[in-house]
Amino acid sequence: MATASTAVLHTELARPFNHKLAIYLKEVKYEFLSRLRLRAYSLSVIGFPVMFYVLFGLVLNSKEASVEGTHFATYLLATYGTFGVMGASLFGTAVGLAAERGLGWLQLKRACPMPPVAYFAAKIVMSLIFSGIVLSLLFALGFIFGGVQLSLAVTLKLFFTLMLGSLPFSALGLAVGYFAGPNSAAGILNLIYLPLSFCSGLWVPLMFLPKLLREFAHVLPPYHLAQLALGIIGGGQHESNWTHLQVLIGFTLICLGVARIGSRRDEAQAYG
């Protein structure tokens, strides 16, 4: 057994870089295709933020409306962009991981001679791809129908800030996926996703929320990502970007630590 394990480890270490890259790319490809074909995921994570932005940002508001001096459709582009990447990241990682744990697929993956990180990297990259699709649709709607006017540099900075902002919520999804059951993961995520979004000022501008919720928002990660995005377009609370980054980085590390605990627990139950 020890000899076999050593041989597998040696094979893994000796695998050429292009072979490793091919494995990672295949994992990403099939993870993306599996989620794309799962209509409950693909239509909801793309459709909900787009639908809300069309309703509140385009239909119910004129092109001249503003929030604290920021064009309203542009303001909501940042907040619903945050809402969109949250959904793509949380549901893309947690629900799939919980279901695959329940089916024993994760144990099969561990037994395969593939880089262990490839499985999780594929889920995170898939979440980034769907986040990019959501943001592209929101940006197109805002520029074409909402009267959004941003320079190319600001547009790209906003886009990639929101894309990177999906990483903390992918980490949260991994943490939830390791502790939630296959049938309960989606329900648990909705109990996290929807209240966090509302209390962080993603659905309606923070200024319209009660004072207690405005103060409570400062401890919520979506608030800090939204403030980073709003700061790029000249809106938000004009707080320190470093404060927002510290909260998001700390939140990511905590979630990854929780996910690691869940991973070790599963390994102990399977092989202990």
N, C-alpha and C positions, 0 to 999 in steps of 0.2 A: 504493500500500500504506500509506504513511504517512498519507495523507488518510483512508483507510478506518479505520485504527486510531484516529486522532484522533476520528473521528465516533462510533465505538463507545464510546470512553472518555468522550466528552462525553455520550452517551446514558446511560451508567452513572451518571455524576455527577449528571445532571439528573433521574433517575428519582425520582418522588415516594416519600415514606417508606412510604405504605400499599402501594404496589406492591412495594417491597423486602420489607416484612413479609410480604406474601402469598407471595412466592417462598420465604422462609425457612420459613414454615409448611407450604407444600406439600412442600418437601424433607424436613422432619421427618415429615410424614404418610406419605409414600411410603417413607421409610427405615424407619419403624416397621412399616408393613405388610409390607415385604419381609422383615424379620427375624421378625416374628410368623408369617409363612407358612413360614419356614424352620425346620422342626421340630427339626433338629439343633441349632439355636441356642436357640430359645425354650424348648423342653422341658428342655434341659440346664442353661441358666443359671438357670432358675427351679427346676427339679426337684432338682438336686444339693444346694444349701444347705438347701432345705426338708427333703429326705430325711435329711440328716445331722443336722439339728436335731431332727427327730422321733425319730430313733434314739438319739442320745446325750443330748439334752436332755430328752426326754419319756419314752421307753420304758425306757431303761436306768438312769434315776435317779429317786429319789423326790422329791416336792415339798419335802421338808425338807432335801435335800442342799445343801451350800454349798461354795464355794471361797474360802478366806481371808476368811470372813465375808460373802461375797456369794452370794446365792441362785443355785444352779447354773444353772437354766434362764434366769435373768436374765443371768448371766455369759456364757452361750453365745449369748444374743441379740445381744450386742455383737460377739462374735468371729465367729459365723457370719453376722452382718450384714455385717461386713467382708469375709468370704469371698464372700458373694453379690454385693456391689457390684463387687468385683474381677473376678469372672467376667463379669458383664454388661458391664463397661467394656472389658476386654481383648479379649474375643471379638467384642464389638459393633463395635469400631473396626478392629482389626488384620485379621481374616479378610476382612471386606468390602472394606477398602482394598486388600489384597493381590490379591484376586480381580478387583476392578475395574481395577486397574493392569494385570493380566495380559490382560484382555479389551480393553483400550484405552478403557474407559468413562471413565476419568479424563481422557484427552485430549479426548474429546468434550465433557465437562463444561467444560473450560477454553475450548473454542471457542464455547460458548454465551454469549449476552449475559446472564449472571447474576452476582451478587456471588460472587467466588471463595471467600469464607469460608463461604457458605451450605452448601456440600457438607460441610465438616468440622463446622460447627455442628450440622448435622442428625444426624450420627453421634454427637456428644457428647450432644445432647438425647435421642436415642433410647436411649443407654446410661443416662441419668438416669431415663428412664421405666421401663425394665426394672429398674433398681436399685430404684425406688420400688415396683414390683410385688413383687419379692422381699422387700423389707423389710416391706411390708404383710402378706404371708402369714406371715412369721416372727413379727411382732408379734401377729397374730391367734392363731396357735398358742400362743405363749407366754402370752398373757393368758387364753385360754379353757381350755387344757389343762395349761399348765405352772406355774400358780400365780404368774405374774409379777405383781407389784404395784408400779406406778410412777405417780407423779402425772402429770397431763396435761402440765405444763410440762417435766418430765424426759423424758417419752415423746417430745414434739415435738423437744426439743433433741437427743436421741439419734438420732431419725429423720433430721433435717436435717443433723446432723454426718456421719452415714454417707453421706447423699446427696451432700454436697459432697466427701466423701472419695473419690468415684468419679472425680473429675477427674484426679488424678495418674495413675490407671491408664488412663484414656482417652488421656492424653498418651503413656504407655508403649505403648499399642496403636497409636497413630499412628506412633511410631518403629519398631515392629516391622513394621507394615504396609508401610512404605516400603522395607524392606530384605529382607523375606521373600517367597518366591515364592508363587503362588496355591495350590500343593499342599502347601507346607511350613509355611505360617503357623500352622495349627491345631496341628501337632506341636510347633513351636517354643514356642507359647504354653503348651502343657501342661507343657513342660519348665521354663517360668518360673513358671507359676501354681501348680502343685501343690507343688513344693519350697518356694516362698516362703510358701505358706499354712501348711504344716506347721512350718517353722522359725520362723515368727512367732508360733506358739502359737494359731493359729486353730482347729485341729481338736481339740487337747487343751490344757488350761490350761498356761501356760508353766512353772509350778512342777513339772510332771511330766516335763519334758524334761531331758536331760543338761545339765550345767553349761556345756559348750562351746557347745551350741546356744542356751542362755539368753543367753549373752554375745554370740553371733553375731547373735541376733535384733535387737539394738540398731542394726544397720546396715541393716535391711530396712524399706522403707516400710510394708508391711502391719502390722508391729508397732506403728508409731507411730500409724497410724489406729486400730488396735484399742485402744491405750492411751488415746487421746482418748475413744473411746466408753466404755471401762471406767471412766474417771475420772468420767464423767457419772453413772454408777450407783453410785459409791463403791467400785469395785474397781481392779484393775490395780496397777502398780508405784508409783503416786503420784509420778511424775516431773513435771517442768515441762511444762505444755501448750505453752509457747513453743518448747521444744526440739522437740517433736513437729511443731509447725507449720513450724518452720524446715526440718526434714528433708523434709517433704512438699512445701513450696513449692520448695525447691532441686531435689528430684527431678523435679518437674513441669517446671521451666524447662530442666533438662538434657534431658529427653525431648523437649520441644518443639524444642530446638536440634538434636537428632539428627534429628527428623522434618523440620525445615527443610533440613538438609543432604541428606536423601533426596529431598525435593521438588526442590531445585535440581539434583541429579544427574539426575533423571528429565527435567526440562526441558532440560538440556544434551543428553541423549541423543536427545530427541524433536526439538528445534529447533536444536541446535548444529551 
